[in-house]
C-alpha cells in the first residue's frame, strides 16, 4: 500500500510531528512480497514509537537512484536521520551494468546487424528483472499475482540450455514457490542468466567492478553532503549479499 505522499507506509504529513528517520534502499527495504509490518522498517517503527520512520525504498534501485531520491526528499521532509541501506553485491552489480551501458552508448558498434546488441540485451534484462520499472503503481497491488505472471513470462523465454540450468540447478521447493508467485522472479532470472553475479561484484581485479565501487562511494558522499546541508545525520547500513 502506498501512502498519501507516494511511498510505502501509513499516511503522514510533510511537517514533522516527532523525530523523523528516512530510510532509502531497494526492494529489500521497500519489502517486496511482505506485509508492511513485516518489513525491517515496519519492525523498527513498532520498536521505537517515539520516532517516525519513512520507508522510501523502491524496487530495482541502485545507489544512483538513492541519490536522486535523497535530493528530492531530504530538503522537503527534513529528516533527523537518513539511513541508506546498501545491498552490497546487488548494488555494485547493478552499477556495473549501468556503467557498461554508458560505455556502449559512447562507443556504438556496427549498425544494421540483425544480432541483438548489448544495449538491447541490457533493456531486455531490465524488463525481465524489473518489469514494472516504468509503470505507475496503483495504491494497492497484488505482488503474488504479478510475480506469478512474471514467472510464466520468464520460463517461456528460456533457451534450451537455460531451461536445462533451471531444471538442474534450482531446488524443487524454490521452483514451486517461483511458479506460484511466492518468490521474486529476479532471483531465478539472475541465477540462470548471471550465475557469477556475486563473484563479479567483489572481484576488484575487474575494472568495471572497481568503477562501480568508486561510483557507489561518490553517491554516498553526495548524500552525506546533502544531509549535512539539511541538518540530518547519515547512517549507512551495508548488507553483505553473497
Phi, psi and omega in degrees: 000136183254135187273185186294340179260001171097010176231176188281133178138178179292157177301148181211183179244157176294319178287139180284142173248345175202180180307135187240131177244122178257128182243126183242134180186200182253210186295335179289331175279313177305319178094049177305126171086000178234160179290159184305317183285354177264350176289159180290335175291319177297321178295321176296320180300322181288331183275326183242080186291341182281357180236156175255129181250125179253122182265099180258025174291148177220138180298136175085002183284157174227176186306329176296322177291324179301319180296316181295320178296315180299320180299323181278320192270322186298311180296332183278314189264351172048057179291154173278331180220135174247126176249122175255121182259113177265129169260095204305302183299316181297314182295316180295318181296318179297319178292327175300318179291323178297313180296320178300316179295319178299318179298321180292323178294324180282339181229069183297144180275201181291145180260145174097004178277148180273351179284140181299127181283166177296324179296316178297320178297322181299313181289327175294322176299313179299319181296323179288315185282320182234071187297344183251018187302325183250011181259147176270126182281144167289172183292335176228133181221142177271106180294322182299315180297318183290318179297322179296318178295316179297323179297318179297319179295315181301314181295324183290340184258003180288141172284173180300318180294319179293323177298321178295319177298316180300313183292325188263339189252349184250133181303137182305321180294321178295322178297323178295314177302315182301310182294332182267006178079024181252008180220132180304118184301334181297331179294319178290317179304312182295320183296332181271315187271331182225065183297340180261017187309307188282336172291319179297323188282358174236010182272093184285357171280346180273119183301320180297321178296316180297319178298320180293322178295318178296319180294322175302313178302314182297321178297318181292324176297320179295318178295320179299316179296320178299317179296317179301320182288346181241022175057039177241146173274157180236135173234132176254125175251117180254119178260112175300133187231063177199000000 
